[in-house]
Every structure is written in C-alpha cells, then in structure tokens.
Amino acid sequence: RANQPQDPGSCGSGGEWDDDFGYGLFPERSHGGGKQHQSMLYKAVFTRNHRCQLMLQIALESSPYTKLLLDAMKNTGCTVFKNRHFSCKECDGCVSGGFDSSTSQIVLCQNNIHHQSHMNRVVAHEFLHAFDYCRAHVDWFNNIRHLACLEIQAVNLSGDCSLLNEITRFKFGLKQHQQTCVKDRAVRSILAVRNISKEMAEKAVDEVFESCFNDHEPFDRVPHSRADAKYAHRDFQNHDRYYAKF
C-alpha cells in the first residue's frame, strides 16, 4: 500500500491506473530500475538517496513516534533493522512511501520527501502498517474494509493530522478537526492504490471509522504532538516494568 504526498493535489483520484495495489507507483521495484539514464540523472538520484538515508537515520534515532514503534515491533516479535526493512527509491509523483508486505519493507520515496518532518511522518505512517501486518496479517489486498481501517489508524496515530500540519494546509478552526482530517486523508490514501470511486472509498471509511479511529495500539493515546508521542513512548517502556510487579 502507498502513502500519499504531503500535499496530494490531484493525485489519487481513482481510475488513473490499473488496480495494481499501488506497486506501479514504485517503478524501481517493479521494473528493475527502468532504462539507463544519463550520468547527471544518476548523480541526482545518488544525491537524493544519500539525503533519504540520512533523514531516515534521524527519524529512527530522534522521532518519538518511530522510537515507540521500533519497541512495539520488537515486542510483537518483528524486530526491525534499518538495512533490511527500509528502502529509499524513486517513485512517481503521487506518493511519499509505502509498505511492501511481500518483502516486509517500508519504501521511502526519495524524490518526494524533501524535509525531515515529512520523513518522520512517512516513516511513522508506514511503520503503523508494518505493525498491523505483524500483529494481525490483515488482508488489505482483497478486503477494502481492512485497508480503510489500516489507513484510519495510520493517519490518526502518525501525527499527520496534528494541528500544526493542518494549519500548514490552511485547515484550522474546524470542529472535530482530527476526525475530519483522518477521514479525508484515509480516503486519499485508498484512492492512491485502488481503482475505485471516491464514493466507494468514503463508504468503506465510514463503515469502520468508529472502531478503527478508537484503536490506538501500540500508543495508549492519540499522539497529537511530539510531546504526546514522547509521553506515550515513556509509558510504553514502563508498561512491562509496572505489570511485572504484580
């Protein structure tokens, strides 16, 4: 499944490509890198890859969202390794990242992620998909409701709908802005990887929204900010220590 860009624009409108579950959005993975390019383009790709690797390392070491998810994956029996489970690749213009369940890899779109805060959100978003796949082996290929639930949880818990991010999108002061943002961006993500109508995507999101929106695993709350995520990580680390006393 694929992750929409920070500002999707007209991407993910449905019907723009065959229903290949989003794999066509990552040409390097599906076509072995495509045709040979000129040396200047190779240098640009190398530079983007180097920058992507650096931003990924910073996200893994400093983002409280990512640090909690690293611990949660390990506790669930799915320990994550940077060189094995992450891949910086060139993608088409409509996505920032994705989780490839066939290889258990998080794909980061090095040509579409340009700053650290965006990288942090993409890594957290895709990490949440990896976590759900690890704990439940959900069937997002054949069950649109499963996919809708995954997107609701990932958007809700990755910080993508924080007040600061909503302000940068010129969407603020809205009643229940978290719920509205989560629904909107979950629908966009579904449309990025499924050749279905917007009405079908919205119907799937509405059907599972209440239960999936209230599922905060592995967080114990919705982390609306880095401070919330830090507190959630601290509580996650202390959880086993606390219950071991009883």
QUILIN-V939068 format. One line per field, one symbol per residue. psi: psi as a letter, one per 40 degrees, with the letter a starting at -180 (. if undefined). Layout:
psi: ???
This chain:
psi: iihiidgdbeifeheeiigefedeegdddeefeaihiiddddddddddddddddddddddddhddddddddddddeeghhhdedeihhihiieeidiihhddefihhhgdeeheiddddddddddddddddddddefigedehdddddddddddddeeedfiddddddefgieihfddddddddddddddddehgiiddddddddddedddddeheheieihgeiddddddddddddeddddeee.
